[in-house]
Amino acid sequence: MANKFGGFGGGMPNMQNLMKQAQMMQEKVALAQEELENLELTASSGGGAVEIVITGQKVIRSIKIDPKVVDPDDVEMLEDLIIAACNEAFELAEKAHNEKMGPLTGGIF
């Protein structure tokens, strides 16, 4: 006979099983976060004049600037190249983050 909640039998789901599943999910998320932290992505602008290395956790590891683009009379161009490379790097990191975390969290993170 069905109970008042529309199910049959025992009532509440097995809490031990739910806790085990939550722990497994936590471990998978922690592993994915570690992988993202160790992942290095490279973006560039100006045909490689500015190169940014960023982690999957969106931490900039390095910026390399070709000395040929350092013109004291045109600092604005160098600033634009740095911004473009940073934006590309952050887009790459966001994509990597979504690929690693999305399946685990259903898009929550």
C-alpha positions in Angstrom: 0.0 0.0 0.0 1.3 3.5 -0.8 2.2 5.8 2.0 0.9 9.4 2.2 4.0 10.6 0.2 3.2 8.5 -2.8 5.9 5.9 -2.1 5.9 2.5 -0.7 7.6 1.2 2.4 10.4 2.6 4.5 10.1 6.4 4.2 13.3 8.5 4.3 16.1 7.7 1.9 19.2 6.0 3.3 21.1 8.9 4.9 24.3 7.0 4.9 24.1 6.5 1.2 23.3 10.2 0.7 26.3 11.2 2.8 28.5 8.8 0.8 27.4 10.4 -2.4 28.0 13.9 -1.1 31.5 12.9 0.0 32.3 11.4 -3.4 31.0 14.6 -5.1 33.1 16.7 -2.8 36.2 14.7 -3.7 35.5 15.0 -7.4 35.1 18.8 -7.1 38.3 19.1 -5.1 40.2 17.1 -7.7 38.8 19.2 -10.5 39.8 22.4 -8.7 43.3 21.0 -8.2 43.5 20.2 -11.9 42.4 23.7 -12.8 44.9 25.2 -10.4 47.7 23.2 -12.2 46.4 23.8 -15.7 48.3 26.6 -17.6 46.7 28.3 -20.5 48.5 30.7 -22.9 46.9 33.6 -24.7 48.5 36.3 -26.8 47.8 39.5 -28.7 49.6 41.5 -31.3 50.8 38.5 -33.2 52.5 37.2 -30.0 53.9 40.6 -28.9 52.2 40.1 -25.6 51.8 36.7 -24.1 49.9 35.8 -20.9 50.0 32.5 -19.0 47.1 31.9 -16.7 45.8 29.0 -14.6 42.4 27.4 -14.9 41.6 29.2 -11.6 42.2 32.5 -13.3 45.5 33.4 -11.7 48.0 35.1 -14.0 51.4 33.2 -13.8 53.4 35.3 -16.3 53.3 38.1 -18.8 55.9 38.4 -21.6 56.2 41.5 -23.7 58.3 41.6 -26.8 60.7 44.6 -26.4 59.9 45.7 -30.0 56.4 46.8 -28.9 57.7 48.9 -26.0 57.4 52.4 -27.4 57.5 55.2 -24.9 55.7 57.4 -27.4 52.8 54.9 -27.7 52.2 53.4 -24.3 48.5 53.2 -25.1 49.1 50.5 -27.8 51.0 48.4 -25.3 48.2 48.8 -22.7 45.7 47.7 -25.3 47.7 44.6 -26.2 48.0 43.6 -22.5 44.2 44.1 -22.0 43.5 42.0 -25.1 45.8 39.2 -24.1 44.4 39.2 -20.5 40.8 39.1 -21.8 41.6 36.2 -24.1 43.4 34.4 -21.2 40.4 34.8 -18.9 38.1 33.5 -21.6 40.3 30.4 -21.9 40.3 29.9 -18.2 36.5 30.3 -17.9 36.0 27.7 -20.7 38.4 25.3 -18.9 36.6 25.9 -15.6 33.2 25.3 -17.2 34.4 22.1 -18.9 35.8 20.7 -15.6 33.3 21.9 -13.1 30.1 22.0 -15.1 29.5 18.3 -15.3 30.2 17.9 -11.6 28.1 20.8 -10.3 25.4 21.2 -12.8 26.6 24.7 -13.5 26.4 25.9 -9.9 30.2 26.8 -9.9 
